[in-house]
C-alpha cells in the first residue's frame, strides 16, 4: 500500500528517562508574521548546543515522545527543534502541503541558529514528508544549514504528485487519513476528528473514491483539502509545478546530504534519493569532498525495515536476513557529528554509495553510479506460437506482435494492494489482459544493480494508453518476487518526453528507464516481465479516449499490441555487475 506516512526512529520501549530539558509550544515566528510552534529538547547541561531541526505535519510533539532519534540526539549533545508545519496541530496559519515548506523551513533553521542555547550549527532529519521539507528548505540556501539526512522522499513533481503522466491515487488516502481529521477538528466540521475514525470510515469510502471518475469528483476530500483539486487541475508538464522541482536547484543547497531510501519504498523514494545524490555530485564536481552520500536498502516506506536486524527479517514476504538492517539513528547522528559538529569520525572516507542486493542478501558499495563494473545486458522480447513470450539474448527472432484487450472497467488489480514489500506475483501470469515474457532458467547467477530500461514497440487502436512493465524474479518453485514498488515501472504514452500523438494501429516506441532495483537472479531462476496497461488502485487507469480522467468519465476499450523483430524490436536492458 502506498502509505505516505512519516516515521522517525525506533519505538521507545517505555517512558523516556533521559537528562533533558523540554520546552513545549515554543513560538517560532515566520517572515510573514505567522507563528509556528515547536517542542524544543536540550541536554540538561548548561551551554550552547548544535541543533537538529525536525518539521512534520503529523504532530511533532508526539514524535518526540515516540521515537528514539530524539532521545539519542539529546544524549549525543544536540538540541532538537521538533516543529509542526504551518496549519498543523500547534502551529498557526493555513496548511498548503509542500508549498510553504521552503520559506518556513529556511526561517526555522535560521531561528534555531540564533537562539541563546544554540552554537549556530544546524542539521535537519526526517523521513517522507519530514524528508521533503528538508529539501524544500535547503534549496532556499539557508546559511546556517550544515547537514541533512532526508529519507524516503522525492526529487521532482513528475514522480511524486503524479508518476509518468498517471495521477497517483495514494493522495486521497493520505489526505483522508492524515490531513482531514485535524482540519475537521479545527474548523468544526463533521467526523472524522481522529486518525482512528478516519481509517474506519475509509474502509467503506476508500474503494469508492479510488475507482471513481472523474477524479475531481471528491467532495468528501475537497472540503478539507481544496488544494488537492488544484493539484489535479495542473497537468504534470505545467510550469506551475516548478516550485516542487528539486532537479534544477541543487547548486542552491549548502548542506552535506545523506540520502536514504529502499527498493520497496514508494516509487518516489529510491528514484528521489538517487536523482538527488547524482544531482548534488554534478553541482559540486569541483569540490574535493562533494558531501553527498547514498544508502539504498531493501526496505519499505518507514523505519521498521531499516532497524530490523533479526535473523528472520523479511521485506513483505521475502526473507532478507539480518544483514539488511542498519541503525538508522546512528547513521543520522554520525553524519551530523561529522558535518554539523565537524568531528573527525571518518564519514568522508566511507563509500559514497551503499546498496543492498536482494536475493544475494549482501551490500555492495562504490563511489560512483552506476557502480563500477556495470555492464548493460540486453534481452529481446519474442513470442512464437501460443503461451508465454520469451526473453532472449539472441536478437534473431522474427517479426511479430502480441495483443491484449484493455478495458478501463476491468483493470488489472494488484492482488497484494494494502501490503508493502515483496510478494509472490505469480498470479499475474494467469490474467488474460497481461502479457508475460520470461527467460529460460538461468545457467549462472546474474547480479542486477541500477537503472533498468524497457524499450518497447507498441501500437494501439486508441488515442492513448499506459504501459506497465513489472520485473519479477521467478524461483524454481514458481514464486515470482516483485523487485520494486509500483510507479517506477509505468509510462503514459501521451506523457512521453517529446511524444507525438498516437496514430491508430501504428507502431511507436515507449521507453521506461526509471525501473530501479538491486537483485541477484540466482542460477535456476527466471527473469520475467509482465506487460499490462493498468495496475489499480495505486495509480489511475487510462480511459483510452485521449481525455483526462481528472475531468472526464468517458471510457472505451482498447486493443494494445507489443511488437517484436527487425525494425520493431522490444528489449529489456539490465545493468549487470560482476
Secondary structure, DSSP 8 states (H G I E B T S, - for coil): --------S-B-SSS---SEEEEEEEEEE-TTS-EEEEEEEEESSSS-EEEEEEEESS-HHHHHHHBHHHHHHHHTT-EEEEEE-TTSTT--S---TTTTHHHHHHHHHHHHHTSTTEEEEEEEEEETHHHHHHHHHHTT--TTEEEEEEES--S-TTBTTEETTEEBTHHHHHIIIIIIHHHHHHHT-SS--SHHHHHHHHHHHHHHHHT-SSTT--HHHHTT-HHHHHHHHS-TT-GGGGGG--TT-GGG--SEEEEEEEEES-HHHHHHHHHHHHHHHHHTTTSSS--EEEEEEEEESSSTTTT---TT-EEBTEE--GGG---HHHHHHHHHHHHTS----SGGGS-SEEEEEBTTTEEEEESSSS-TT-EEEEEEEE--SSS-EEEES------EEEEEEE-GGG--B-TTTT--SB-B-GGGGG-TT-EEEE----SS-EEEEEEEEEEEEEEESSS--EEEEEEEEE-TTS-EEE-S-TTTTEEEGGGSTT-----TT--EEEEEEEEEEEEEE-TT-EEEEEEES--BTTB----SSSS-TTT------EEEEEEESTTS--EEEEEE--
